[in-house]
Amino acid sequence: MLCSMSRKGNCWDNAPTESWFGNFKIERVYGERFETRQEMKAMAFEYIEVFYNRKRRHSTLAYKSPRQHLDDWLIAQQQEKLVA
């Protein structure tokens, strides 16, 4: 098995992905039993598209959800166009 490395051989490039999957498993997967693969896919879709992107607050986004952050950014862009 080969480790995944960046161009310079730095193994830290996988840290954000591994962190996200760790949170996903802790928040939604552990302790659950799924009868079918489709049931697991539906739960993963609901977590990512409904909860994680629209409701869950992220510390790196000033404790806003990604949706709130995007909306604020779009409003700021529109205001900049009005000023210019």
Order of alpha helices (4+ residues) and beta strands (2+ residues): alpha-alpha-alpha
